Amino acid sequence: MTTCSAPGKVYLFGEHAVVYGEPAVPCAVERRARVTVDPRDDGRIRVDAADLSLDGFTVTWGDSIDDRPDVDVPAPLVEAAMEYIEAAVRQARDAADAPGVGFDIAVESAIPLGAGLGSSAAVVVAGIDAATRALGTELEPEEVARRAYEAEYEVQDGQASRADTFCSAMGGAVRVEGEDTRTIDAPPLPFVVGYDGGAGDTGELVAGVRALREEHAFAADTVETVGDLTREGERLLADADPGSEPSDELLAELGGLMDFNHGLLEALGVSARSLDAMVWAAREAGAHGAKLTGAGGGGCVVALDPSPETEHALGYTAECEQSFRAELATEGVRVEVA
Ligand code: PMV
């Protein structure tokens, strides 16, 4: 039995613009998916999944992954979870050169599904690492990231960026620009997440921005401006001491850029009333800055606040179903039980 875990992520800056070659800075956060894997000889796959939403549920699939589970969650979420797990299994079989092997797989996740926190990437990353290790093959985190990207690419019909999988595998802050992915230094940023209980349709939202950008030069400029502010944010992080708590001045500067980034995402049509309400609740509670994270349309916002005020205020915001601290996760994928 081998258990690995991998973190979810928030976008400090740059979602959507990254699709058009601008840089983005996702950061891994301390909300993890844990995947436990036991190889089996009969080639079958059995999956137990718990807590796939914040409310949590348990589902046991039968002996074959073709058996559809009977659970009280939207079928597309469960179908999607199964497709990601199947794709991770294919990658692990290939990496370990064990094409016929089966697995018992248990997934536990504290990351809301489809809400911009990289839940699928975390499950795929932890799953590939656990399954290959259970077969005696150890992959470097970069290789886990590459294979997890292949798995997501397959499930999402080519609509996957490398951001989620690279960030989850490597941990910490990363920078993504086109094919170029690298880790960057960042101090321990005090993230607070607000979750509206919903999810956005990434494909639809990306298509909306693409259409706006093609129609209006000012929308294309807006996308470029997101790239500019991301580069500015990168400079701030590069000048900070990664080993010390961030100063209030740094948090104020990063927060100002996050606020600006949210405004531009709003202009590009990917925010939502619930996301705006949570962003404003965070700002009014004294957060240094707040923005939506991920595709938008619903899901999560991220704020910077070392004090308990933002988490507390979000807890009293009607549009917010859950709020929690999610500190920068310096560790990416890791072995929990060898
Ligand atoms: O909601 P998420 O975590 O899947 O993030 C989507 C980020 C986009 O930039 C909108 C799309 C992408 O693939 O980069």
Residues whose N, C-alpha, C, O or C-beta is under 5 A from the ligand:
A	BS01	PMV	E15 H16 V18 G116 L117 G118 Q159 A160 S161 T202 G294 A295
